[in-house]
């Protein structure tokens, strides 16, 4: 008669100093997302600056193609230059996307939006894999934070847009994203891997 294998003992969970630092660092990205336009707002803004409704899908194809073509390069850039550089490039691309919308260049805006997505997502995922001890927990925090801050930001952006119009909303988004980028540039100091 075959005996059942004894159940495995669960390890003791401990949120380490590496995990705490990684979680705190993610707040920079969450804050940027709060001010950054969602895909829906990019589509509405593109329509307001003259893009036909039928052509909106082409803008999303352009953004997705940009992500596809630069994803490998962004991974190589992380390995070569590290987290801070890659996230800064992503943040600058996001600011450029908002600026292009403000200047009524929606196709350029969607290209930069694609660059923002691929560079910032790859930077944060690789950062968690490199720095965190409890990686699954940190990925859970990351995706929960993305959903929470992007949703709250969309509500605030929508309220401002409704009451003050697209142009003022873009200025506020640009200001918020720029401030977060500057604070990250001056405030983030890399820590050694575990």
PyMOL commands that set and color helices and strands:
alter all, ss='L'
color gray80, all
select helices_A, chain A and resi 17-35+39-48+53-81+83-102+106-131+135-164+166-187
alter helices_A, ss='H'
color red, helices_A
deselect
rebuild
show_as cartoon
